[in-house]
Amino acid sequence: MSRPRVLFYVQHLLGIGHQRRGATLTRAMQAAGLDVTYVSGGHEIPNLDLGGGTLAQLPAARAVDLYFKKLVDEHDRPIDDAWRARRRDALLAIYREVRPQVVLLELFPFGRRQMRFELLPLLDLAQAEARPPVIASSVRDILVAPPKPERLQEMLALVERYFDHVLVHGDPALIPFDATFPHAARIADRLQYTGYVVDTRGVRGGPGSDGWEEVLVSAGGGAVGDRLLRTAMAARELTALRAHRWRVLVGVKVPAAEFDALREIAPDGVVVERARGDFPSLLMNCALSISQAGYNTLMEGLHAGCRSVVVPYAGGLETEQTRRADLLAERGVLTVLPEGALSPAAMAEAVARAMRQTPAAAGIDTDGAATTARLVAAWAAGR
């Protein structure tokens, strides 16, 4: 008997957090007996474990500005109508080949508005089937505030037109979806909280294991990430952890010249390397994590029970990282250092505060991957 088929579309434009969370969900769906075709519209990610799912790579697009208005293709050329048509046709061909029982779109229609050129044709094609697939959105707990209020109404209209379900990967005990999507009550019959999605593959070792009692410093690409990594290295001698090894992880898309420059300035006792696939295990073993405040890193740090200093990314229109981090800081499970206050002295003070905290449970649902897989499997079985 063939396994029910899911087409899962994920488009990342800047950082790779969307892809890492998508991969975690894909592994859970595969384990639940589903056959997942994972459609990626961003640049290829090393160490992306899909648990046996099939990767379908579209011609890659990425953003070159903080507002996601300027997109370039896989050759770093501005995308044009011809490129959009090729990508749309490629996506529709994948759909026709897979014939899924469930179509799962990451973030859309609550984001990725730039990709309507291919997603609306996909949704129209799916809805026109004699036996349409279940259509669902997979979205984080917190939406980025849209630049225009009417965008919220547009999101609502698209949900009501196309979507059977909206999976919110969060817990209303921390923040309800209507805190950032005021029309949530209008779609209450379609909205389901899954809990937070966490990569739980980390393994706690002991003395001598990778990352043991280290200070783990991590950030994505871009100028903000570079500043965080440099500031952490400069703060090392000002902290009580100066005798520990500090491991600095640099994003996979950071240019080689920038990576080499960070290695050049690294003092003795500081290891600078590219981001690693065993990051969850490094978190399980570290004395302290210093990072940006992406969804995945926060949740993996909570799962690991490690002390954490987080610097929420606040570029462009971004508000999501700061809001979530502040809510968790109120529960005493991490220390927030605002991006605008970033300096070696402020970092050292934040490290001291974090080390005085006793790691504690946040008291939120973190079973989002398994819950999502269970819900999708039930929908697929119904088709």
Stockholm file with secondary structure:
# STOCKHOLM 1.0

chainA/1-383         MSRPRVLFYVQHLLGIGHQRRGATLTRAMQAAGLDVTYVSGGHEIPNLDLGGGTLAQLPAARAVDLYFKKLVDEHDRPIDDAWRARRRDALLAIYREVRPQVVLLELFPFGRRQMRFELLPLLDLAQAEARPPVIASSVRDILVAPPKPERLQEMLALVERYFDHVLVHGDPALIPFDATFPHAARIADRLQYTGYVVDTRGVRGGPGSDGWEEVLVSAGGGAVGDRLLRTAMAARELTALRAHRWRVLVGVKVPAAEFDALREIAPDGVVVERARGDFPSLLMNCALSISQAGYNTLMEGLHAGCRSVVVPYAGGLETEQTRRADLLAERGVLTVLPEGALSPAAMAEAVARAMRQTPAAAGIDTDGAATTARLVAAWAAGR
#=GR chainA/1-383 SS CCCCEEEEEECCSSSSHHHHHHHHHHHHHHHTTCEEEEEECSCCCTTCCCTTCEEEECCCCEESSTTSCCEECTTSCBCCHHHHHHHHHHHHHHHHHHCCSEEEEESTTSSCGGGHHHHHHHHHHHHTSSSCCEEEEEEESSCCCCSSTHHHHHHHHHHHHHCSEEEEESCTTTCCGGGTCTTGGGGTTTEEECCCCCCCCCCCCCTTSTTTTCEEEECCSHHHHHHHHHHHHHHGGGSTTTTSCEEEEECTTSCHHHHHHHHHHCCTTEEEEECCTTHHHHHHHCSEEEEECCHHHHHHHHHHTCCEEEECCCCTTCCHHHHHHHHHHHTTSCEECCGGGCCHHHHHHHHHHHHHSCCCCCCSCCCHHHHHHHHHHHHHHHC
#=GC SS_cons         CCCCEEEEEECCSSSSHHHHHHHHHHHHHHHTTCEEEEEECSCCCTTCCCTTCEEEECCCCEESSTTSCCEECTTSCBCCHHHHHHHHHHHHHHHHHHCCSEEEEESTTSSCGGGHHHHHHHHHHHHTSSSCCEEEEEEESSCCCCSSTHHHHHHHHHHHHHCSEEEEESCTTTCCGGGTCTTGGGGTTTEEECCCCCCCCCCCCCTTSTTTTCEEEECCSHHHHHHHHHHHHHHGGGSTTTTSCEEEEECTTSCHHHHHHHHHHCCTTEEEEECCTTHHHHHHHCSEEEEECCHHHHHHHHHHTCCEEEECCCCTTCCHHHHHHHHHHHTTSCEECCGGGCCHHHHHHHHHHHHHSCCCCCCSCCCHHHHHHHHHHHHHHHC
//
